[in-house]
Amino acid sequence: MLVKKNWMAELELQYERTRKRYPNDNLMIVFDIDGTILDMRYMVFYTLKAFDKSNHSKYFYDLKISDINGVHENQVESLLEKLNIDEDARVCILDWHNQHRWSPEYILKSHQPFSGALEVVRWFQLQPKTFVGLNTGRPEILRNDTLKSLNKLGREYKVEFTDELLRMSINSREEDVGNIKTAGIKRFQEKGYRIFAFVDNEPDNLKAVSEMDSTGEVLLLHADTIFESKRTKLPRHTVKGKSYDITELIPEKALPRHIQFVWHGINDSHNLRQFLSSDIEWGECDVRMDPIGNGLVLRHDSFVKTPLGVYEEWLDFTQLLASSKQTSKSIKIDLKAGNPLIDKTLEFIKYSKFNDNNLWFNGNVERLHEEGFRKIANAHPKAILQCPVDFLAPLICAAPNKAKTILDMFTEWGINRFSVDWQVSNISELVDQIDNWGFEVNIYNVPDLESFLKATLLMPRSITSDFNFPKWNYYGRGSGEDGNHYEYSARKPRKKRRIKTNLP
């Protein structure tokens, strides 16, 4: 009987237990490739579509990925029968499919990873003294093409697979794959790696590894996708799963400490209370001029686009400064206008005696201009001074030298960090390029826990998020001009120290 547990949560526990028991060992998790990391439906789909193109036929004109559900890559004939293709054509198609599916061109073009699989690989590759091994039944002749294909897919996730951590079959694919898997595991162990988990989609392979694991230290994980061998062959203590859910794998306590996390939208008493009682150091507020007074208020939406409500209440900027200083929090100030607002903000900060190390200013270039940024940099030279650079995204990709010239100009104004929207295309490439130029990068507009963890895996200098993460007992609300407001919830109040404030 299989153990009914969340396989990613169990993997996290297994890794933590193994690391505590063997703090100085090189740990390794071993993955199968086909049907475990790679969704082989896409390979079948691509090669069949390519058959039509190459042979000027229309057998697969209406074929969809969903039509291939449940079809193993070695059992394409059953799909052809299901599609009512005549026998003579089936023979021709199968011959063509088997001849081309492992060609370099199709390996590079047809392979797609399961959602979340490469993020899991990335997480373990980031851990100290932890390695990811690949153990596949593919023949050695495909070694170079396999590595080239996987690393092409992995580039977006900052994942890299190396030759020395790939074990393959020395013979043809017809060899007993179970023996290949056990031989691969033994070889990794001989190289000094302590294997804590093995992930495969074939029950036979998991059974073979369980029989050679006399210590019982290897957690067996069944990727419950599509497989040829019988499910009854699964070892009793195997944990199975279909979703590579990194929210179950990565706990809050394991977040990288060098990344600065920022609680977005602390513009109201609910969010401010949550932020002050959390472990998050930085909180972001949106500062505007008080439309009916002489002070500063916290409000994301402009009073032009969203007029003042009859019963609207807001937090005062001085109140935020006092509460944050009292609780040793740091403040990120999003300035929504230029010079008059900058002058008033700097005046209030000077009165509050906030330290530069606890201050972070953010503003759009078209609002603050060079004069505004230089003014802030002169007043607080050790503070973080940031501007969004989403408008440069196409230039960074297409004409990087010109983009860097612009960023260099911004640094002359005093800007020392650049912010990129999580929703922008090619986010990984942008973060990587800006970081390679030596600039600090912030990722913002990160909406949920899964996105937050994926952003963390890119290893930027900082991440700004709404922190609406019920799984971690955070209930940030967030706000925006598009009207997408989260509902505040206190169903599971976070057990933190009590904070004495003057909040309403």
HELIX and SHEET records of a PDB file:
HELIX    1   1 TRP A    7  ARG A   21  1                                  15    
HELIX    2   2 ARG A   41  ASN A   55  1                                  15    
HELIX    3   3 ILE A   65  ILE A   68  5                                   4    
HELIX    4   4 VAL A   76  LYS A   82  1                                   7    
HELIX    5   5 GLU A   87  HIS A  100  1                                  14    
HELIX    6   6 PRO A  104  SER A  110  1                                   7    
HELIX    7   7 ALA A  117  LEU A  126  1                                  10    
HELIX    8   8 GLU A  140  LEU A  142  5                                   3    
HELIX    9   9 ARG A  143  GLY A  154  1                                  12    
HELIX   10  10 ARG A  155  TYR A  157  5                                   3    
HELIX   11  11 ASP A  163  LEU A  165  5                                   3    
HELIX   12  12 VAL A  177  GLU A  190  1                                  14    
HELIX   13  13 PRO A  203  MET A  212  1                                  10    
HELIX   14  14 ARG A  231  LYS A  233  5                                   3    
HELIX   15  15 ILE A  246  LEU A  249  1                                   4    
HELIX   16  16 GLU A  252  ALA A  254  5                                   3    
HELIX   17  17 SER A  269  LEU A  276  1                                   8    
HELIX   18  18 PHE A  317  GLN A  326  1                                  10    
HELIX   19  19 ASN A  339  SER A  352  1                                  14    
HELIX   20  20 ASP A  356  ASN A  358  5                                   3    
HELIX   21  21 VAL A  365  ALA A  379  1                                  15    
HELIX   22  22 ASP A  390  LEU A  392  5                                   3    
HELIX   23  23 ALA A  393  ALA A  398  1                                   6    
HELIX   24  24 PRO A  400  GLU A  412  1                                  13    
HELIX   25  25 ILE A  427  ASN A  436  1                                  10    
HELIX   26  26 LEU A  449  LEU A  457  1                                   9    
HELIX   27  27 PRO A  470  TRP A  472  5                                   3    
SHEET    1   A 6 LEU A 166  SER A 169  0                                        
SHEET    2   A 6 THR A 130  PRO A 139  1                                        
SHEET    3   A 6 ASN A  26  PHE A  31  1                                        
SHEET    4   A 6 TYR A 193  ASP A 200  1                                        
SHEET    5   A 6 LEU A 219  ALA A 223  1                                        
SHEET    6   A 6 VAL A 239  GLY A 241  1                                        
SHEET    1   B 9 LEU A 296  LEU A 298  0                                        
SHEET    2   B 9 TRP A 282  MET A 289 -1                                        
SHEET    3   B 9 GLN A 260  TRP A 263  1                                        
SHEET    4   B 9 SER A 462  SER A 465  1                                        
SHEET    5   B 9 GLU A 440  VAL A 446  1                                        
SHEET    6   B 9 ARG A 417  ASP A 421  1                                        
SHEET    7   B 9 ILE A 384  PRO A 388  1                                        
SHEET    8   B 9 LEU A 359  ASN A 362  1                                        
SHEET    9   B 9 SER A 330  LEU A 335  1                                        
END                                                                             
